[in-house]
């Protein structure tokens, strides 16, 4: 094979776009993230229904309110993450189409909420709840990164035209004072 035909062969292969999303969903890495995420959901549910309920009864008033608030936020965050994982698994298993997956995924709000570690009284919460909150944020961060990497490319992915600040100013002046500005500036 000559160098020219070898380069042409490589260029021909380079034109194929590889979907990170499809490859990731088919990988063992996705299966691990899925398993870790669902195990965290189960662990949180068991904690909140058992040990966490017992621990929350002995907390002072303001910390009890913080416990209730943070446990609800934890539950909401984990439900969103579980929804994302289940959508991706359903797509992987062929249970839904890519279009259905995208429609469902758009309903999942992977919001980046502030970390409660800086909230007054957070250190007074039971260690079990704090550990679950931290683990949920670690999973959240991983899934947000994966979600961004797995988004389909936008149809208008071409680079934007560079902005010319002088032309923008002249255009604004022309709108304000009429077309004579460009002729005066050129003269």
N, C-alpha and C positions, 0 to 999 in steps of 0.2 A: 504494500500500500504506500503510495507516495505521500509526501508531507501535505500536499494540496488536498488530496482526497481525504486524508485523516482529519485535517482542519474542517473541511466541509462536513464530514461525518459528525464531528464534535459540535459544530454550529447547528446542524440539524437537530441534534439531541437537546441542545441548550434552549431551543425554542419551545420546548414542552414545559408548561407550568405545573409545578407539583403543589398540590393543596396540603398545607400543613394540617388543616382541620381533619381531612380525610385520613391522612397518615396517622395523626395522633389518636383519633378515635379507634383506629384499628389496632393500636399498639397495646402492649402490656402496661405501659405507663398510664394510659387512660384507665385501664382496669384497676390499677393500684390507687389512682386518685379517686375513682368511684368508690372503691372499697373503704378507703380512709374516710371519705366524706360521709358515707352512710354509717360507718362505725361511730363517727363523731356525733351524728344525729341520735343514734341509739344510746350512746353514753350520756349525752345531755338529757335525753328524756328520762333515763333511769335515775340520773342524779336529781333532776328537778322534782321527780315524783317520790323520791326516797330520801336520801341523805340531805339533799338541799332543802327539802320541806322541813325536816327536823331542825337543821341548822338555822333556818330563817326565823323560827319561832323564838329564839333567844336573842335576837338582834334588837338594839335600841330603835326607837321610832323612826328617826330620819334614815337610818341604815336599812330599815325594813322597806321603806319607800324606794330607796336606791336598789335594793335587792329585787323588788318587784319590777322596777323599770328595766334593769339590766337583764333580768331573766326573760322578759318579753322581747327585748331587742335581740338577745341571743337566739331565742326561738324563731323570730322573724328572719334573722340572717341565715340560720340553718335551713329553714324551709325554702328560702330563695336559692341557696346553694344546692340543696337536694333536688329542687325543680330543674335547675340547670343540668345537673348530672343525669337526671332521669331522661330529660329531653335528648341529651347527647347519646345516651345509651340506646334509647328507642330508635334514633337515627342509625346508629351503628348496627343494630339488629334488623334493620329494614322494616320496622314497625310503622315508621312515618317517613314521608318524603322530605328532602332538603327544604322545600318551600314551607311545609308544615312545621318543620323544626325551627325555621327562621321566624315564622309567625309566633310560635310559642315562646321562643327565646326572647323576642322583643317585649313580651309581657313580664319577663323576669327582670326585676330591678336590682341589679348588682351595684347598689349604691355604696359609695365610699363614705362611710360615716366616721365621725371622729372617734378616736380611741378613748374609752372611758378611764384609762389608767390615770389621766390627769384630773379626773373628776374628784371633787372633795368627797371623802368617805369611801372611795374605791378600795383603799387598803383595809378598810374595816369589813369588807365583804368576806364571806367564807372563801378559803383558798380553793376549794373545789369549783366554785362558780368562776373565780378569777382565772383559773387554769382553762376552763371550758371557753371563756370569752377570748382568751389569748389564742387558743387553738382554732377557734372559729375565724378569727381575723387572719391567721396564717393561711387557712384553707381559702378564705375569701380572696386574699391577695393572689394566691396561685390561680384560682379560677378566673379572676378578672384578667390576669395576664393571658391565660389560655383563651378566654373569650375574645379578647382583642386580636390575638394572633389568628384565631379561627374565623373571624368575620370575612365574608366574601368581599373581594375587591370591589370598590365602587366603580360604577360604569363611567363616571367622569374622573377617572384616576389620573388624567393628564395633568401636568404641572400648571399651576396658575400663571397667568401673564404677570410679569414683573410690574410693580406699580412705579410709575414715574411721578414723583411728587410735584415737579414743575408743571407737567401737563395737567395734573389734578388741580393745581391752583389756578392755572390759566382757564381751565374749563369752568371752575367756580366763578371766576371774575367775569367770563363771558356770559354766564347765566345771569349774573347780577347787573352787568353794565352793557351787555349787547356784544355782538360779534366784532366790533371795532377794536377790541383789546388786542387780539392776535395780530392784526395788521399794524397797530401802533407798536407792539413789542418787537415785530419783525423789522420795522423801519428804523 
